[in-house]
Each structure stands twice: as structure tokens, then as C-alpha cells.
Amino acid sequence: MNARSTSRPHVTLKIATSLDGRIATASGESRWITGEEARTAVHRLRAEHDGVLIGAETAVVDDPELTVRLETAPVRQPLRIVLDSRLRVSPSSRLMKTLAIAPLLIVAARDADRTLAAQLESAGARVDFAPRGLDGLELDDVLALLKDTHAVDRLLIEGGGRVAASCLAAGCIDRIEWFRAPILLGAEGRAGIGPLALKSLADAPRFARVAVREVGPDLWESYERIS
């Protein structure tokens, strides 16, 4: 998917990293790389989108809520979406415990355990299915599902590195919101973007920087895709 299609949402990738592009230490510690001002800006970004998406690894390791938490409550909470081909989301996760605050959609592979799907749905989550691809789920099908079935016109992707890389490689990222903290974590830290399997520099996804601002001690850069 190298061109913007009307069958998918407008997709924004949010990344919060160290200066050297790491989202966590080697042990997985990530709270908090960026400061309070940057985290508040992320909550505002969530409020501007219809859906917020993460991968299963982020759901399991970070156990996030993905809700909008601001001094003024949002008119509505965005749909929280987890790409979870094998249905690894725990019924005791923060995502499941906050269903009264915001809805949750789990997208699994069509060959996933339907018993697990039924358990999650009985607890209040929505489970939909998409074809399995070479690396997880087929992104075209997932994005079409989000737009056509769940009315997600503006999608915010929040992690992790594998999901970010898959979406960048597929050409479906329209905008990047990158928050950089003034710390260094080194090569052993976890990368904000996973392998892209580029054969040459010419194959690299390219973006134009459209804004830069300071948010407390951190830097917030905005980029738009070059068509």
C-alpha cells in the first residue's frame, strides 16, 4: 500500500524515544522516557483521533490503558485497538479493567483460538478477525476493517517497534509525531522502529518535517509523508 487509499484511515505514528531512537532500556524499562509535558501532548493527540492502536507485545509488556487522561474530560474516548494475532491480551490487563472508560477492539488472526475470543468478548471487549500475513496480520485488511466497520477515520499508532516498522514498510503512515527526550540509552536499548529490511537507501520511507517545538525538556517533531 504505497499510496493513500480511501479504504483506510489517515494514519499517524506517535513515537517517544531517547535521542538515539530507543523506546526502552534493554530490560524493558520505559516509564518515563519523556517528561510530563510531552505525555500531556500525547493525551491531546489521542483525543484528536478515533482510534489508538498498539501491537500485542506492547500490550503484554507495557500493560497500558491507552485512555485520554486530561484535566478536562474528552467528549469521547477513542477506540483502543490491539493487533493480537494469537489473543495474548490478558483478561486482567489494564485494557480490560478500563472497559467502562473506553471501548477495546482486539484484532486476531482468523485461525486464533475462538474460545479465547469468546472469553474476551464475554468480559466486554470486541474481537474481530483479519487474515494472517507474513509478519502478523495483513495491514490492508486491518485498516479497511477499522475504517469500514468501526468508523475510524483518524488512527493513532502508539507502538511498538515491530508495528511501526510494518506500517512504515507498507507505506501506510501519513504523519509522524516524534517526541525525543534528552537522554541516551545506547545500542542495547529497544529500538523505536523495528527492522525495515531495506535493500538500498532509495527504498527508505521519506518524510518532510513540518513542525518542531519544545515541550518541557523534550523536543516534539512533526513529519508528513512525501508522496
N, C-alpha and C positions, 0 to 999 in steps of 0.2 A: 504494500500500500504506500506508494510514493507520492501520491497527490491527495489533497484534501477531498474527501467524499462526503456527500450529504447524508450518507447512510451511517455516519458515526458522529460522536460529539466533537466539539472543539476540545482538544486535549492539552492540558498544562502539566508540566512536570515540575514538582517542587523538590528541591534538594537542599539539605542543610549539612554543611561539611566543614571540616578544618580547611586551612589554607591549601593543604596538599590533597584535597579531594577525598578525605576519609569521613565516613559516617559513624564510625565506632572504633574503639580500640580492638586489638586482636582478641581480647576476651569477650567482646560484645558490649562493653560499657558505652552508652551513648547519651545518657541523661546527665547534664545537658551540655551539648557542644556549643550551641548558640545561646545568647542571653535572652532575658525576659522580653525585651522589646521586639526581637526577631520572632519569638514564639507568639507574641500577640499579633504580629503581622500575619503569621501563618493562620491563626484562627480567623482573621478577617478574610483571608483568601478562601478558606473553607466555606465561609458564609456566602461568598460570591458564586459558589459552584453548586450544581445539582447533585453531584456525586463525588465521593472521595475514595480512591482505590489504593489498595496495597496488595502485596503478594502474601502467600501463606507463611513464608519464612519470617517476614516482618510481624505477622500476626502472632506467630508462636513465640518468637524470641523477645520482641519488644512488648507484647501484650498491650497494645494501645487502646484508647477509647475511640479516637477519631471524631469526637464531638466538637462542636463550636462552643468554646467557653470564653465569653466576653462579659464585661460589666453589664452591658445591655444585651438581654437575651435576643437571639436571632428570631426573625419571623418564623423560620422553619429550619430544621436541621437537615443537612444534606444526607442523601442515601450513602451509607457506608458499604463498601464493596470489597470483598476479598477474593482474589483469584486462588482457588484452593482445589486443585485437581483431585487430590486424594482425601479431601474433607478432614483436614488436620485441626481445624478450629475447635478448641475445647468448649464444652458447654459451660465451664466455669471461668472462661476468659472474660476480660473487661468488656469486650464487644458484646458478648451475650448478656452480661449483667446490666448493661445500659440500654437494653431494647426499649424500655419505657421512655427513654430520652430521644433516641434516634433509630430509624429502621436499619436493618442489616440484610444485605444480599450476599450470599456465598455462591460463587460460580465454580462448579465442579466439572470434571470430565464426565462424559456420558457413560463411561464404564465404572464410575465410582460406586462405592457401596451404598445402595439405596436405603439400607437400614440406618446407616449413619445420617443420611439426608433426612429421613423421617424423624429421627430424634432431634435434629437441629430445628426442623420446622415445627415440631410439637412444642419446642421451647420458645418459639416466636420468630425465628429467623426465616428468611425466604431463601430457598435453594433453587437455582436454575442450572442448566447444563449446557456445555459447549463441546465441540469436537476437540479431541486431543491433538496437539501439534507436535512438531519435532522437539520443542522446548516448552513443555507445559501445555497451555491451551491456545487454540487458534485465535489470534488477536482480532482479526477481521470479524469473526463471528461474535466474540465477546463485545466488541464496541457496537456492532449492529444491534445486539440484544439490549445493551444499555440504552441506546437511543430509541429504538422502536418499541420495546416492551416496557421500559422503566422511565421513559421521558427524560433521560439525562442528556441535556444539550451542552452542558459545560462540565467537563470532568477534570478533577484534580488528582494526579497520581503522586502519592507520597512515599513510595518505596516498595521494595528495597532495590538494591543494585541490579539484581537479575531482571526484575520487571522493567526498570529504567532502560537497561540495555536492550531488552527485547523490543520495547516500544520505539526506541531510537533507531534500531536496526530495521524495523518495519516501516519507518518513515511516518509514524502517526503522532509525533509530538509537534504541536503547533507553537508552543511557547514554553520557556523555561524560566522559573523563578528560583534563583540560586542564592542561598544565604551562606556567607563564608565567615567563620569565626577566626579570630587572630590567634590560632593555636596550630601546632604541627603534631601529627600522630605517627608519621613515618610509614614506611612501606608495609610494615606488619599490620597496620590498621586496616579496617574493612573499607573497600572502595565504594564510593557513592554510585558508580556506574560499573556494571559487570563487563565481561568481555564482549567486544563488538565483532570480533573475527574479521577485521578489515584486511583486505588484500593489498591496498595501497592507500596513500594519503588522499587521493582523489575520491575514495569511497567514503570518507569521513562525513558524518552529518554536519551541516554547517548552519550557523545561526548568526543573526545580527543583533548586537547589543543595542537595546532601545532605552534603557534607563539604568542609573546607578544611584543609590542613596545609602546614607549611613543610618543604621538602626541600632542605637546604643553603641556597643563596642564592635558590632558586626557590620558587614557590607552586604547589601541586597542588590543583586544584579538581575535585570530582566532581559531576556533574549527572545526574538521571534525567528521562526524558521525562514531560511532563504529558499524560495521556491525554485 
